């Protein structure tokens, strides 16, 4: 049975982690040596929808990961509201 495409997407953290591909990259910009030498940027690709979000505003990879998951959940909810 096909899932109902009109249903709101599951935006729980566990579902997002399961359905997303996460990559880390070196973020450029202000932030000093720590930011420029470490892979603190986070990119999430939500495989079912193809939505891509990035977070590079923090110097910490963990903080950027949290920001990216929050941003992805908001984008999925906004996309579901438009449909």
OpenMM code with the backbone's topology and positions (N, CA, C; nanometers):
from openmm import Vec3, app, unit

residues = "UNK UNK UNK UNK UNK UNK UNK UNK UNK UNK UNK UNK UNK UNK UNK UNK UNK UNK UNK UNK UNK UNK UNK UNK UNK UNK UNK UNK UNK UNK UNK UNK UNK UNK UNK UNK UNK UNK UNK UNK UNK UNK UNK UNK UNK UNK UNK UNK UNK UNK UNK UNK UNK UNK UNK UNK UNK UNK UNK UNK UNK UNK UNK UNK UNK UNK UNK UNK UNK UNK UNK UNK UNK UNK UNK UNK UNK UNK UNK UNK UNK UNK UNK".split()
positions = [
    Vec3(0.0843, -0.1175, 0.0000),
    Vec3(0.0000, 0.0000, 0.0000),
    Vec3(0.0884, 0.1232, 0.0000),
    Vec3(0.0579, 0.2182, -0.0847),
    Vec3(0.1348, 0.3420, -0.0950),
    Vec3(0.1033, 0.4327, 0.0237),
    Vec3(0.2047, 0.5013, 0.0800),
    Vec3(0.1760, 0.5969, 0.1866),
    Vec3(0.0987, 0.7150, 0.1301),
    Vec3(0.0136, 0.7726, 0.2125),
    Vec3(-0.0675, 0.8869, 0.1713),
    Vec3(0.0219, 1.0086, 0.1555),
    Vec3(0.0355, 1.0581, 0.0319),
    Vec3(0.1256, 1.1697, 0.0058),
    Vec3(0.0719, 1.3014, 0.0592),
    Vec3(-0.0583, 1.3072, 0.0918),
    Vec3(-0.1140, 1.4310, 0.1439),
    Vec3(-0.0948, 1.4428, 0.2952),
    Vec3(-0.0520, 1.3358, 0.3595),
    Vec3(-0.0288, 1.3387, 0.5038),
    Vec3(0.0950, 1.4214, 0.5347),
    Vec3(0.0932, 1.4828, 0.6513),
    Vec3(0.2082, 1.5620, 0.6935),
    Vec3(0.3286, 1.4709, 0.7137),
    Vec3(0.4471, 1.5159, 0.6747),
    Vec3(0.5658, 1.4311, 0.6918),
    Vec3(0.6009, 1.4169, 0.8396),
    Vec3(0.6635, 1.3065, 0.8719),
    Vec3(0.7088, 1.2818, 1.0087),
    Vec3(0.8347, 1.3653, 1.0315),
    Vec3(0.8247, 1.4652, 1.1175),
    Vec3(0.9383, 1.5536, 1.1427),
    Vec3(1.0036, 1.5263, 1.2775),
    Vec3(0.9811, 1.4063, 1.3328),
    Vec3(1.0508, 1.3719, 1.4564),
    Vec3(1.1991, 1.3566, 1.4264),
    Vec3(1.2815, 1.3775, 1.5251),
    Vec3(1.4256, 1.3716, 1.5058),
    Vec3(1.4696, 1.2340, 1.4547),
    Vec3(1.4099, 1.1280, 1.5094),
    Vec3(1.4470, 0.9931, 1.4678),
    Vec3(1.4146, 0.9705, 1.3201),
    Vec3(1.2967, 1.0157, 1.2764),
    Vec3(1.2573, 0.9983, 1.1367),
    Vec3(1.3467, 1.0802, 1.0446),
    Vec3(1.3803, 1.2023, 1.0860),
    Vec3(1.4673, 1.2863, 1.0033),
    Vec3(1.6064, 1.2252, 0.9910),
    Vec3(1.6596, 1.1720, 1.0994),
    Vec3(1.7914, 1.1084, 1.0940),
    Vec3(1.7892, 0.9846, 1.0041),
    Vec3(1.6798, 0.9097, 1.0082),
    Vec3(1.6681, 0.7890, 0.9279),
    Vec3(1.6544, 0.8215, 0.7787),
    Vec3(1.5816, 0.9270, 0.7470),
    Vec3(1.5504, 0.9604, 0.6079),
    Vec3(1.6467, 1.0595, 0.5443),
    Vec3(1.7482, 1.1045, 0.6169),
    Vec3(1.8368, 1.2073, 0.5649),
    Vec3(1.9798, 1.1572, 0.5512),
    Vec3(2.0472, 1.2136, 0.4541),
    Vec3(2.1903, 1.1903, 0.4369),
    Vec3(2.2608, 1.3131, 0.4939),
    Vec3(2.3541, 1.2919, 0.5847),
    Vec3(2.4224, 1.4028, 0.6490),
    Vec3(2.5680, 1.4054, 0.6043),
    Vec3(2.6145, 1.5236, 0.5653),
    Vec3(2.7549, 1.5408, 0.5280),
    Vec3(2.8093, 1.6624, 0.6009),
    Vec3(2.9383, 1.6582, 0.6258),
    Vec3(3.0069, 1.7672, 0.6937),
    Vec3(3.1077, 1.8265, 0.5971),
    Vec3(3.1263, 1.9580, 0.6068),
    Vec3(3.2206, 2.0242, 0.5175),
    Vec3(3.2854, 2.1406, 0.5904),
    Vec3(3.3950, 2.1889, 0.5352),
    Vec3(3.4645, 2.3026, 0.5954),
    Vec3(3.3907, 2.4296, 0.5566),
    Vec3(3.3376, 2.4973, 0.6554),
    Vec3(3.2627, 2.6202, 0.6324),
    Vec3(3.3592, 2.7371, 0.6214),
    Vec3(3.3350, 2.8236, 0.5266),
    Vec3(3.4213, 2.9403, 0.5122),
    Vec3(3.3552, 3.0611, 0.5766),
    Vec3(3.4327, 3.1656, 0.5928),
    Vec3(3.3792, 3.2887, 0.6499),
    Vec3(3.4438, 3.3219, 0.7822),
    Vec3(3.3886, 3.4211, 0.8519),
    Vec3(3.4474, 3.4631, 0.9790),
    Vec3(3.4344, 3.3528, 1.0840),
    Vec3(3.5219, 3.3523, 1.1802),
    Vec3(3.5163, 3.2536, 1.2866),
    Vec3(3.6534, 3.2088, 1.3306),
    Vec3(3.7550, 3.2533, 1.2633),
    Vec3(3.8904, 3.2221, 1.3089),
    Vec3(3.9396, 3.0879, 1.2616),
    Vec3(4.0547, 3.0510, 1.3127),
    Vec3(4.1208, 2.9284, 1.2697),
    Vec3(4.0387, 2.8036, 1.2988),
    Vec3(3.9701, 2.8020, 1.4129),
    Vec3(3.8941, 2.6823, 1.4495),
    Vec3(3.7919, 2.6485, 1.3420),
    Vec3(3.7198, 2.7473, 1.2962),
    Vec3(3.6162, 2.7238, 1.1965),
    Vec3(3.6770, 2.6885, 1.0616),
    Vec3(3.7835, 2.7521, 1.0245),
    Vec3(3.8411, 2.7323, 0.8922),
    Vec3(3.9137, 2.5994, 0.8770),
    Vec3(3.9552, 2.5382, 0.9882),
    Vec3(4.0329, 2.4145, 0.9785),
    Vec3(3.9510, 2.2900, 1.0091),
    Vec3(3.8308, 2.3052, 1.0562),
    Vec3(3.7499, 2.1908, 1.0951),
    Vec3(3.6217, 2.1847, 1.0136),
    Vec3(3.5729, 2.0649, 0.9927),
    Vec3(3.4502, 2.0456, 0.9149),
    Vec3(3.3300, 2.0736, 1.0044),
    Vec3(3.2956, 2.2013, 1.0191),
    Vec3(3.1859, 2.2394, 1.1067),
    Vec3(3.0554, 2.2612, 1.0317),
    Vec3(3.0602, 2.2766, 0.9007),
    Vec3(2.9378, 2.2937, 0.8224),
    Vec3(2.8635, 2.1616, 0.8115),
    Vec3(2.7302, 2.1695, 0.8141),
    Vec3(2.6468, 2.0497, 0.8076),
    Vec3(2.5491, 2.0659, 0.6911),
    Vec3(2.5405, 1.9616, 0.6092),
    Vec3(2.4446, 1.9599, 0.4982),
    Vec3(2.3577, 1.8366, 0.5147),
    Vec3(2.2253, 1.8571, 0.5126),
    Vec3(2.1299, 1.7467, 0.5210),
    Vec3(2.0538, 1.7375, 0.3901),
    Vec3(2.0428, 1.6176, 0.3373),
    Vec3(1.9620, 1.5920, 0.2186),
    Vec3(1.8518, 1.4967, 0.2601),
    Vec3(1.7277, 1.5440, 0.2550),
    Vec3(1.6134, 1.4596, 0.2889),
    Vec3(1.5809, 1.3755, 0.1655),
    Vec3(1.6118, 1.2481, 0.1710),
    Vec3(1.6006, 1.1615, 0.0528),
    Vec3(1.4593, 1.1530, -0.0037),
    Vec3(1.3543, 1.1389, 0.0770),
    Vec3(1.2206, 1.1265, 0.0176),
    Vec3(1.1745, 1.2518, -0.0581),
    Vec3(1.2100, 1.3702, -0.0101),
    Vec3(1.1601, 1.4933, -0.0727),
    Vec3(1.2642, 1.5645, -0.1580),
    Vec3(1.3925, 1.5354, -0.1354),
    Vec3(1.4975, 1.6044, -0.2095),
    Vec3(1.5340, 1.7407, -0.1529),
    Vec3(1.4763, 1.7792, -0.0401),
    Vec3(1.5067, 1.9081, 0.0224),
    Vec3(1.6471, 1.9037, 0.0811),
    Vec3(1.7238, 2.0098, 0.0552),
    Vec3(1.8611, 2.0208, 0.1054),
    Vec3(1.8687, 2.1435, 0.1951),
    Vec3(1.9245, 2.1275, 0.3150),
    Vec3(1.9475, 2.2404, 0.4048),
    Vec3(2.0920, 2.2356, 0.4523),
    Vec3(2.1466, 2.3531, 0.4802),
    Vec3(2.2818, 2.3620, 0.5352),
    Vec3(2.2796, 2.4519, 0.6574),
    Vec3(2.3775, 2.4323, 0.7433),
    Vec3(2.3962, 2.5171, 0.8606),
    Vec3(2.5460, 2.5385, 0.8776),
    Vec3(2.5867, 2.6651, 0.8762),
    Vec3(2.7283, 2.6982, 0.8915),
    Vec3(2.7494, 2.8132, 0.9886),
    Vec3(2.6435, 2.8589, 1.0539),
    Vec3(2.6554, 2.9805, 1.1333),
    Vec3(2.7267, 2.9644, 1.2670),
    Vec3(2.7376, 2.8416, 1.3160),
    Vec3(2.8050, 2.8185, 1.4438),
    Vec3(2.9448, 2.7621, 1.4201),
    Vec3(3.0307, 2.7761, 1.5206),
    Vec3(3.1656, 2.7192, 1.5113),
    Vec3(3.1672, 2.5727, 1.5504),
    Vec3(3.0601, 2.5251, 1.6104),
    Vec3(3.0519, 2.3874, 1.6575),
    Vec3(2.9720, 2.3018, 1.5590),
    Vec3(3.0261, 2.1853, 1.5258),
    Vec3(2.9558, 2.0941, 1.4367),
    Vec3(2.8257, 2.0465, 1.5009),
    Vec3(2.8273, 2.0201, 1.6307),
    Vec3(2.7072, 1.9736, 1.7001),
    Vec3(2.5971, 2.0789, 1.6958),
    Vec3(2.6324, 2.2047, 1.7176),
    Vec3(2.5328, 2.3122, 1.7125),
    Vec3(2.4789, 2.3292, 1.5710),
    Vec3(2.5652, 2.3166, 1.4711),
    Vec3(2.5194, 2.3265, 1.3326),
    Vec3(2.4298, 2.2091, 1.2956),
    Vec3(2.4588, 2.0908, 1.3482),
    Vec3(2.3740, 1.9745, 1.3207),
    Vec3(2.2343, 1.9967, 1.3764),
    Vec3(2.2265, 2.0481, 1.5008),
    Vec3(2.0953, 2.0767, 1.5608),
    Vec3(2.0195, 2.1811, 1.4790),
    Vec3(2.0899, 2.2856, 1.4366),
    Vec3(2.0266, 2.3913, 1.3563),
    Vec3(1.9783, 2.3354, 1.2233),
    Vec3(2.0555, 2.2478, 1.1620),
    Vec3(2.0166, 2.1901, 1.0331),
    Vec3(1.8930, 2.1024, 1.0471),
    Vec3(1.8854, 2.0207, 1.1526),
    Vec3(1.7674, 1.9366, 1.1712),
    Vec3(1.6436, 2.0215, 1.1994),
    Vec3(1.6587, 2.1280, 1.2776),
    Vec3(1.5450, 2.2176, 1.3034),
    Vec3(1.5006, 2.2853, 1.1740),
    Vec3(1.5955, 2.3277, 1.0942),
    Vec3(1.5653, 2.3930, 0.9660),
    Vec3(1.4967, 2.2950, 0.8703),
    Vec3(1.5427, 2.1704, 0.8668),
    Vec3(1.4824, 2.0696, 0.7800),
    Vec3(1.3383, 2.0416, 0.8223),
    Vec3(1.3135, 2.0290, 0.9519),
    Vec3(1.1778, 2.0045, 1.0002),
    Vec3(1.0855, 2.1200, 0.9602),
    Vec3(1.1327, 2.2431, 0.9737),
    Vec3(1.0523, 2.3592, 0.9360),
    Vec3(1.0241, 2.3614, 0.7866),
    Vec3(1.1241, 2.3269, 0.7055),
    Vec3(1.1041, 2.3260, 0.5594),
    Vec3(1.0056, 2.2174, 0.5183),
    Vec3(1.0121, 2.1006, 0.5827),
    Vec3(0.9175, 1.9930, 0.5505),
    Vec3(0.7750, 2.0300, 0.5892),
    Vec3(0.7599, 2.0944, 0.7049),
    Vec3(0.6263, 2.1379, 0.7464),
    Vec3(0.5723, 2.2450, 0.6534),
    Vec3(0.6587, 2.3368, 0.6098),
    Vec3(0.6157, 2.4415, 0.5172),
    Vec3(0.5778, 2.3811, 0.3824),
    Vec3(0.6539, 2.2830, 0.3360),
    Vec3(0.6232, 2.2183, 0.2086),
    Vec3(0.4914, 2.1421, 0.2170),
    Vec3(0.4636, 2.0797, 0.3317),
    Vec3(0.3387, 2.0063, 0.3499),
    Vec3(0.2195, 2.1023, 0.3553),
    Vec3(0.2407, 2.2224, 0.4108),
    Vec3(0.1331, 2.3207, 0.4202),
    Vec3(0.0959, 2.3753, 0.2823),
    Vec3(0.1929, 2.3829, 0.1921),
    Vec3(0.1677, 2.4340, 0.0579),
    Vec3(0.0878, 2.3331, -0.0234),
    Vec3(0.1165, 2.2035, -0.0019),
    Vec3(0.0465, 2.0984, -0.0780),
    Vec3(-0.0926, 2.0874, -0.0349),
] * unit.nanometer
topology = app.Topology()
chain = topology.addChain("A")
for resn in residues:
    res = topology.addResidue(resn, chain)
    for name in ("N", "CA", "C"):
        topology.addAtom(name, app.Element.getBySymbol(name[0]), res)
